[in-house]
Amino acid sequence: MSYWSERMIEMTNQRLRLDDVGGKRVCSDCFADEHIAKVVRANAKGNFCDYCGRKGKKVVAADLSDVLEFMLPQIDLEYDRADQALPNDPDTGERMFPEDEFDARDMLETHIELELPNDHDCDLMEDIANAMPDHQWCRRDPLAASRDEAIGVSWAGFKQVIKHRRRFFFLQHKDRDLDRDLSWGEAAYGIPELLERIAEFTQRLGMIRVLPAGSAFIRAQRMNEGEQDFDAARMGPPPYAFATMPNRMSPIGVPMFYGAVEASTALAEIATAPGRFALGTFVTTRQVVIVDLSSLPPVPSLFDPDLARYRAIAMFMHEFIGDFKKPIDRQAGPHLEYLPTQVITEYFRTIASAEKKPIEGLAYSSTKDGKPAIVLFAENRDVQGGEEVLGEEEPWLRMDHYEEVDHVPPE
């Protein structure tokens, strides 16, 4: 154990009030949080729990003091002493903002929402609260926006700038409203740094996936009367001249491959009226690195020693991905509402990378039926049988199956 680790334990012991819990043991089943339960198992000293009363070989119990020594440094990540963090009135000397402070019991139950499933008489909660340092608590940095709120303000500011102020030079110039938010501590990042952080967070939160060669996706196209037998070039992303409709991830003139895992999803994404549709199943001919926005990991526990520092980021990412999933009415100004996600998509496509490999797509949940959908950063020339461009890389999408169906969208 390092010197600084020993100092941390020493400081924790000095702050905790352990006299009333000395010798009491608690079992892993008394904590709903898996990380606290893991600490109990790692420090197990017996098979009897003083709180739920269970005993036997299946009961794993540790000294409550060992558990508290783990919990307090984690709590310190987000909570602080009210008498040190909150300012005093210069005239009266009394602490200001008393509504922002709370006692240990309130912190544990209301703010942290510590779950103790077997604590029917609240003995365990009372002992934990009484063992906490003897002072009032408040949120760390109480006069600033919380970290997740501050990141959220950054995202809101970014959307405001992109939709209503600047489209092309937002990285080079500052925005006075966003600058004001930053100066008042309401925003965590300016626009360039926010884009960098979003890309970084996707990697930290395990959202990067590598699709193996042979991954299949279905693309749907409406057929006009008299049309038939679409080839791979016609079924693939449109050539530049025909990329005339904005989409959630791509602006007019920038073709991309939109597909789905199931034919019903591919049809739901484009079918607004009954008709005949072509369905092409495309497979990747090599590995493809994507960002998976379809299933975001849950917000880490405050007691997760590895990921607790990313809690605010995870909270923000849930809001951020909500914008990707939000249905947009094409008749009510889709160009404007698509802009923020189009810029983020372009950032992933052109600047971000994963272990020095380019990101070539985003997986997401369809806004139509909630099932898996994908956008691949592929153009017509990336499809076998598509446009041929000298000097370009080999095509990496191949149409393996084709069919035509009559489809009536549900009302």
LOZA-463602 format. One record per residue (C-alpha): z, y, x. Coordinates in steps of 0.5 Angstrom, whole numbers, plus 500, padded with zeros to 3 digits. Layout:
N
+-----+-------+------+
:  up : north : east :
+-----+-------+------+
:   Z :     Y :    X :
...
+-----+-------+------+
This chain:
411
+-----+-------+------+
:  up : north : east :
+-----+-------+------+
: 500 :   500 :  500 :
: 498 :   507 :  503 :
: 503 :   513 :  504 :
: 500 :   517 :  498 :
: 501 :   511 :  493 :
: 508 :   510 :  495 :
: 509 :   517 :  494 :
: 506 :   517 :  487 :
: 510 :   511 :  485 :
: 516 :   515 :  488 :
: 515 :   521 :  484 :
: 514 :   517 :  478 :
: 520 :   514 :  479 :
: 524 :   521 :  480 :
: 521 :   524 :  473 :
: 522 :   517 :  469 :
: 529 :   516 :  465 :
: 529 :   509 :  466 :
: 537 :   508 :  465 :
: 536 :   506 :  458 :
: 531 :   501 :  459 :
: 533 :   498 :  465 :
: 533 :   490 :  464 :
: 529 :   490 :  458 :
: 522 :   486 :  458 :
: 516 :   487 :  453 :
: 511 :   482 :  452 :
: 503 :   484 :  453 :
: 502 :   483 :  445 :
: 507 :   489 :  444 :
: 501 :   493 :  446 :
: 494 :   494 :  443 :
: 491 :   497 :  449 :
: 488 :   492 :  453 :
: 489 :   496 :  460 :
: 497 :   496 :  458 :
: 497 :   489 :  456 :
: 494 :   487 :  463 :
: 499 :   491 :  467 :
: 504 :   487 :  463 :
: 501 :   480 :  465 :
: 500 :   483 :  472 :
: 508 :   484 :  473 :
: 510 :   478 :  468 :
: 517 :   476 :  470 :
: 519 :   472 :  464 :
: 517 :   469 :  457 :
: 522 :   473 :  453 :
: 520 :   479 :  449 :
: 526 :   484 :  448 :
: 522 :   488 :  443 :
: 519 :   483 :  438 :
: 523 :   477 :  440 :
: 518 :   472 :  441 :
: 519 :   467 :  447 :
: 516 :   461 :  450 :
: 511 :   459 :  455 :
: 505 :   463 :  451 :
: 509 :   469 :  452 :
: 508 :   474 :  458 :
: 513 :   479 :  459 :
: 515 :   484 :  464 :
: 520 :   490 :  465 :
: 518 :   496 :  461 :
: 520 :   500 :  467 :
: 514 :   497 :  471 :
: 510 :   499 :  465 :
: 512 :   506 :  464 :
: 511 :   507 :  472 :
: 503 :   505 :  470 :
: 503 :   509 :  464 :
: 506 :   516 :  466 :
: 500 :   518 :  471 :
: 495 :   516 :  466 :
: 498 :   521 :  461 :
: 499 :   526 :  466 :
: 491 :   526 :  467 :
: 491 :   530 :  460 :
: 498 :   532 :  458 :
: 502 :   537 :  462 :
: 509 :   540 :  462 :
: 509 :   546 :  457 :
: 514 :   550 :  461 :
: 509 :   550 :  466 :
: 502 :   550 :  463 :
: 504 :   555 :  457 :
: 505 :   563 :  459 :
: 511 :   567 :  458 :
: 511 :   573 :  454 :
: 511 :   579 :  459 :
: 516 :   583 :  454 :
: 521 :   578 :  452 :
: 520 :   572 :  457 :
: 519 :   567 :  451 :
: 514 :   562 :  452 :
: 508 :   563 :  448 :
: 503 :   559 :  443 :
: 509 :   554 :  441 :
: 504 :   551 :  436 :
: 501 :   548 :  442 :
: 507 :   544 :  445 :
: 510 :   538 :  442 :
: 515 :   533 :  444 :
: 514 :   526 :  448 :
: 515 :   522 :  441 :
: 509 :   526 :  438 :
: 505 :   526 :  444 :
: 505 :   518 :  444 :
: 504 :   517 :  436 :
: 500 :   523 :  434 :
: 496 :   525 :  440 :
: 495 :   519 :  445 :
: 495 :   515 :  438 :
: 499 :   509 :  442 :
: 499 :   503 :  438 :
: 505 :   498 :  438 :
: 503 :   492 :  433 :
: 509 :   489 :  433 :
: 514 :   495 :  433 :
: 516 :   495 :  426 :
: 523 :   498 :  427 :
: 520 :   503 :  432 :
: 525 :   501 :  438 :
: 519 :   500 :  443 :
: 516 :   507 :  441 :
: 523 :   510 :  442 :
: 525 :   507 :  448 :
: 518 :   509 :  451 :
: 519 :   516 :  449 :
: 526 :   517 :  451 :
: 524 :   515 :  458 :
: 519 :   520 :  459 :
: 520 :   526 :  463 :
: 525 :   531 :  459 :
: 521 :   537 :  457 :
: 516 :   539 :  452 :
: 509 :   537 :  453 :
: 502 :   540 :  452 :
: 495 :   539 :  453 :
: 493 :   540 :  460 :
: 489 :   547 :  461 :
: 492 :   549 :  454 :
: 488 :   555 :  454 :
: 481 :   553 :  455 :
: 477 :   549 :  451 :
: 478 :   541 :  452 :
: 474 :   538 :  456 :
: 470 :   534 :  451 :
: 469 :   541 :  447 :
: 467 :   545 :  453 :
: 461 :   540 :  455 :
: 459 :   540 :  447 :
: 459 :   548 :  448 :
: 454 :   547 :  454 :
: 450 :   542 :  449 :
: 450 :   547 :  444 :
: 448 :   553 :  448 :
: 443 :   549 :  451 :
: 440 :   547 :  444 :
: 440 :   555 :  442 :
: 437 :   557 :  449 :
: 431 :   552 :  448 :
: 430 :   553 :  441 :
: 431 :   560 :  440 :
: 430 :   564 :  447 :
: 426 :   560 :  453 :
: 422 :   554 :  453 :
: 419 :   554 :  460 :
: 424 :   558 :  465 :
: 431 :   556 :  462 :
: 432 :   553 :  469 :
: 431 :   559 :  473 :
: 434 :   565 :  469 :
: 441 :   565 :  466 :
: 443 :   566 :  459 :
: 448 :   572 :  457 :
: 451 :   568 :  451 :
: 452 :   561 :  455 :
: 454 :   566 :  461 :
: 459 :   569 :  456 :
: 462 :   562 :  454 :
: 462 :   559 :  461 :
: 466 :   566 :  463 :
: 471 :   564 :  458 :
: 472 :   557 :  459 :
: 468 :   555 :  453 :
: 463 :   551 :  456 :
: 463 :   546 :  462 :
: 456 :   547 :  465 :
: 450 :   551 :  465 :
: 444 :   548 :  463 :
: 441 :   546 :  470 :
: 448 :   542 :  471 :
: 448 :   540 :  464 :
: 442 :   536 :  465 :
: 444 :   533 :  472 :
: 451 :   531 :  469 :
: 447 :   528 :  463 :
: 443 :   523 :  467 :
: 449 :   522 :  472 :
: 453 :   520 :  466 :
: 448 :   515 :  463 :
: 449 :   511 :  470 :
: 456 :   511 :  470 :
: 457 :   509 :  463 :
: 452 :   503 :  464 :
: 447 :   505 :  460 :
: 441 :   504 :  465 :
: 437 :   497 :  463 :
: 432 :   494 :  467 :
: 427 :   491 :  462 :
: 424 :   484 :  465 :
: 416 :   483 :  465 :
: 414 :   480 :  459 :
: 419 :   485 :  454 :
: 415 :   485 :  448 :
: 414 :   491 :  443 :
: 410 :   492 :  437 :
: 406 :   499 :  436 :
: 404 :   500 :  429 :
: 398 :   505 :  427 :
: 395 :   507 :  420 :
: 388 :   505 :  419 :
: 383 :   509 :  415 :
: 378 :   506 :  410 :
: 373 :   502 :  413 :
: 377 :   501 :  420 :
: 378 :   495 :  423 :
: 379 :   491 :  429 :
: 383 :   496 :  433 :
: 383 :   494 :  441 :
: 388 :   495 :  446 :
: 386 :   502 :  448 :
: 386 :   504 :  440 :
: 393 :   501 :  439 :
: 396 :   504 :  445 :
: 398 :   511 :  446 :
: 393 :   516 :  444 :
: 389 :   520 :  450 :
: 390 :   527 :  451 :
: 386 :   530 :  446 :
: 389 :   526 :  440 :
: 396 :   527 :  442 :
: 396 :   532 :  437 :
: 403 :   531 :  433 :
: 410 :   532 :  436 :
: 415 :   527 :  436 :
: 422 :   526 :  438 :
: 421 :   525 :  445 :
: 414 :   528 :  446 :
: 411 :   535 :  445 :
: 404 :   536 :  443 :
: 399 :   534 :  448 :
: 404 :   529 :  452 :
: 402 :   522 :  450 :
: 408 :   516 :  450 :
: 408 :   509 :  447 :
: 413 :   509 :  441 :
: 414 :   502 :  439 :
: 420 :   497 :  436 :
: 422 :   490 :  437 :
: 421 :   488 :  430 :
: 414 :   490 :  426 :
: 418 :   492 :  420 :
: 421 :   498 :  424 :
: 415 :   500 :  427 :
: 412 :   500 :  420 :
: 418 :   504 :  418 :
: 417 :   509 :  423 :
: 410 :   511 :  421 :
: 409 :   509 :  414 :
: 410 :   515 :  409 :
: 405 :   512 :  404 :
: 402 :   505 :  402 :
: 396 :   503 :  406 :
: 393 :   498 :  411 :
: 396 :   498 :  418 :
: 394 :   495 :  425 :
: 400 :   492 :  429 :
: 399 :   491 :  436 :
: 404 :   487 :  440 :
: 405 :   489 :  447 :
: 408 :   486 :  453 :
: 410 :   489 :  460 :
: 407 :   486 :  466 :
: 413 :   488 :  471 :
: 420 :   491 :  471 :
: 421 :   497 :  467 :
: 427 :   502 :  468 :
: 430 :   505 :  462 :
: 436 :   509 :  459 :
: 439 :   505 :  453 :
: 441 :   510 :  448 :
: 442 :   505 :  442 :
: 449 :   502 :  444 :
: 454 :   507 :  447 :
: 460 :   504 :  450 :
: 466 :   506 :  446 :
: 470 :   512 :  449 :
: 475 :   509 :  455 :
: 482 :   509 :  454 :
: 487 :   514 :  457 :
: 490 :   508 :  460 :
: 484 :   505 :  463 :
: 485 :   507 :  471 :
: 478 :   506 :  472 :
: 474 :   510 :  467 :
: 480 :   515 :  464 :
: 477 :   520 :  468 :
: 470 :   520 :  464 :
: 473 :   520 :  457 :
: 471 :   527 :  456 :
: 464 :   525 :  458 :
: 464 :   519 :  453 :
: 466 :   523 :  447 :
: 460 :   528 :  449 :
: 455 :   523 :  450 :
: 457 :   520 :  443 :
: 455 :   527 :  440 :
: 449 :   528 :  444 :
: 446 :   521 :  442 :
: 448 :   523 :  435 :
: 442 :   528 :  436 :
: 437 :   523 :  438 :
: 439 :   519 :  432 :
: 439 :   525 :  427 :
: 433 :   524 :  422 :
: 428 :   530 :  422 :
: 424 :   532 :  416 :
: 417 :   533 :  419 :
: 415 :   538 :  413 :
: 421 :   543 :  415 :
: 420 :   545 :  422 :
: 420 :   539 :  427 :
: 417 :   543 :  433 :
: 423 :   546 :  433 :
: 428 :   541 :  432 :
: 425 :   536 :  437 :
: 425 :   541 :  443 :
: 432 :   539 :  445 :
: 431 :   532 :  446 :
: 424 :   533 :  448 :
: 426 :   537 :  454 :
: 432 :   531 :  456 :
: 426 :   526 :  455 :
: 422 :   530 :  460 :
: 428 :   531 :  465 :
: 429 :   523 :  465 :
: 421 :   522 :  466 :
: 420 :   527 :  471 :
: 427 :   528 :  475 :
: 432 :   523 :  474 :
: 432 :   516 :  477 :
: 436 :   510 :  477 :
: 438 :   508 :  484 :
: 431 :   511 :  487 :
: 427 :   508 :  482 :
: 424 :   512 :  476 :
: 426 :   512 :  469 :
: 420 :   510 :  465 :
: 423 :   509 :  458 :
: 429 :   511 :  453 :
: 431 :   505 :  448 :
: 434 :   508 :  441 :
: 436 :   506 :  434 :
: 431 :   507 :  429 :
: 432 :   513 :  424 :
: 429 :   509 :  419 :
: 432 :   502 :  419 :
: 437 :   503 :  425 :
: 434 :   497 :  429 :
: 432 :   497 :  436 :
: 426 :   502 :  438 :
: 423 :   505 :  444 :
: 419 :   510 :  447 :
: 416 :   508 :  454 :
: 413 :   514 :  459 :
: 406 :   510 :  458 :
: 399 :   513 :  457 :
: 393 :   510 :  455 :
: 391 :   509 :  462 :
: 397 :   505 :  463 :
: 395 :   500 :  458 :
: 390 :   494 :  460 :
: 383 :   496 :  457 :
: 385 :   503 :  456 :
: 382 :   509 :  460 :
: 380 :   508 :  467 :
: 383 :   513 :  472 :
: 381 :   512 :  479 :
: 387 :   512 :  484 :
: 392 :   511 :  479 :
: 397 :   505 :  479 :
: 395 :   499 :  475 :
: 396 :   498 :  468 :
: 403 :   495 :  466 :
: 402 :   494 :  459 :
: 398 :   489 :  456 :
: 397 :   487 :  448 :
: 398 :   480 :  447 :
: 397 :   480 :  439 :
: 394 :   484 :  434 :
: 394 :   483 :  426 :
: 393 :   488 :  420 :
: 397 :   488 :  414 :
: 398 :   492 :  407 :
: 404 :   495 :  407 :
: 408 :   499 :  402 :
: 414 :   503 :  404 :
: 420 :   502 :  400 :
: 422 :   508 :  396 :
+-----+-------+------+
